[in-house]
Amino acid sequence: MEKIDEGEFAIYIDDSGSPKPDPKDQYPFFAMGGVLIKRNDEQIIKQLSRWAEKFTAM
């Protein structure tokens, strides 16, 4: 039986759209997504942070 890595994880969640969509809006949608990354994979977390900064600056 394989040993399961029970280390820490980091979750990054983002949402898009109105929390109370109006059917009359051009885009009456709400979406949520995210990624779950092992805390030991710090390089991936740093890359994700740099990638996310592009969108928060908009």
Residue frames as qw, qx, qy, qz and C-alpha x, y, z in Angstrom:
[[0.000, 0.888, 0.459, 0.000, 0.00, 0.00, 0.00],
 [0.411, 0.493, -0.020, 0.767, 1.33, 3.46, -0.95],
 [0.310, -0.461, -0.443, 0.703, 1.98, 6.03, 1.73],
 [0.124, 0.844, 0.411, 0.320, -0.23, 9.12, 1.38],
 [0.339, 0.159, -0.192, 0.907, 1.43, 12.53, 1.77],
 [0.248, -0.775, -0.579, 0.040, -0.60, 14.30, 4.43],
 [0.382, -0.090, -0.083, 0.916, 1.27, 17.62, 4.15],
 [0.137, 0.631, 0.329, -0.689, -0.25, 21.06, 4.06],
 [0.377, 0.476, 0.599, 0.521, -2.02, 22.46, 1.05],
 [0.031, 0.368, 0.073, -0.926, -2.77, 25.98, -0.15],
 [0.316, 0.590, 0.724, 0.168, -6.04, 26.78, -1.90],
 [0.033, -0.237, 0.142, 0.961, -6.48, 29.80, -4.14],
 [0.234, 0.601, 0.764, -0.007, -10.09, 30.72, -4.97],
 [0.006, 0.173, -0.168, -0.970, -11.42, 33.43, -7.25],
 [0.347, 0.588, 0.702, -0.202, -14.88, 34.49, -8.31],
 [0.095, -0.007, 0.433, 0.896, -16.22, 36.33, -11.31],
 [0.221, -0.481, -0.638, -0.559, -19.46, 38.11, -11.98],
 [0.369, -0.456, 0.141, -0.797, -22.19, 39.48, -9.78],
 [0.033, -0.021, 0.925, -0.377, -23.12, 37.62, -6.59],
 [0.409, 0.489, 0.610, -0.472, -26.75, 38.53, -7.41],
 [0.185, 0.021, 0.656, 0.731, -27.03, 38.14, -11.20],
 [0.438, 0.489, 0.262, -0.708, -29.83, 40.05, -12.90],
 [0.641, 0.325, 0.668, 0.190, -31.39, 38.24, -15.90],
 [0.369, 0.912, 0.174, -0.052, -31.46, 41.62, -17.69],
 [0.299, -0.749, 0.454, 0.377, -27.65, 41.97, -17.50],
 [0.564, 0.604, -0.487, -0.283, -25.62, 41.24, -20.63],
 [0.528, 0.225, -0.805, 0.148, -23.83, 38.44, -18.74],
 [0.636, -0.521, 0.122, -0.556, -26.11, 37.26, -15.89],
 [0.889, 0.019, -0.441, 0.121, -23.63, 34.72, -14.55],
 [0.405, -0.777, 0.440, -0.196, -21.56, 34.05, -11.48],
 [0.884, 0.236, -0.388, 0.114, -18.58, 31.70, -11.50],
 [0.485, -0.755, 0.430, -0.099, -16.08, 30.43, -8.95],
 [0.891, 0.309, -0.301, 0.140, -12.90, 28.48, -9.49],
 [0.407, -0.809, 0.415, -0.087, -9.71, 27.62, -7.72],
 [0.706, 0.388, -0.577, 0.134, -6.59, 25.51, -7.46],
 [0.788, -0.589, 0.164, -0.075, -5.26, 23.30, -4.67],
 [0.570, 0.626, -0.469, 0.253, -1.46, 23.09, -4.39],
 [0.826, -0.318, -0.319, 0.339, 0.84, 21.21, -2.02],
 [0.273, -0.955, 0.070, 0.088, 2.46, 23.71, 0.33],
 [0.685, -0.393, 0.413, 0.454, 5.88, 22.14, -0.46],
 [0.564, 0.439, 0.460, 0.527, 5.55, 23.17, -4.12],
 [0.169, -0.739, -0.158, 0.632, 6.53, 26.76, -3.33],
 [0.195, -0.198, 0.513, 0.813, 7.78, 27.42, -6.87],
 [0.001, -0.473, -0.773, -0.423, 4.33, 26.71, -8.31],
 [0.190, -0.793, -0.497, 0.296, 2.75, 28.99, -5.70],
 [0.230, -0.565, 0.135, 0.781, 5.13, 31.82, -6.64],
 [0.106, 0.062, 0.675, 0.728, 4.37, 31.35, -10.36],
 [0.088, -0.640, -0.748, -0.153, 0.64, 31.34, -9.66],
 [0.222, -0.752, -0.300, 0.543, 0.95, 34.52, -7.60],
 [0.164, -0.359, 0.364, 0.844, 2.78, 36.32, -10.44],
 [0.016, 0.293, 0.788, 0.541, 0.16, 35.07, -12.93],
 [0.150, -0.721, -0.669, 0.104, -2.72, 36.26, -10.72],
 [0.227, -0.571, -0.090, 0.784, -1.18, 39.74, -10.33],
 [0.104, 0.060, 0.569, 0.814, -1.78, 40.32, -14.05],
 [0.200, -0.547, -0.717, -0.382, -5.53, 40.09, -13.47],
 [0.344, -0.707, -0.473, 0.398, -5.76, 42.02, -10.20],
 [0.261, -0.341, 0.120, 0.895, -4.05, 44.98, -11.88],
 [0.065, 0.359, 0.656, 0.661, -6.82, 45.22, -14.50]]
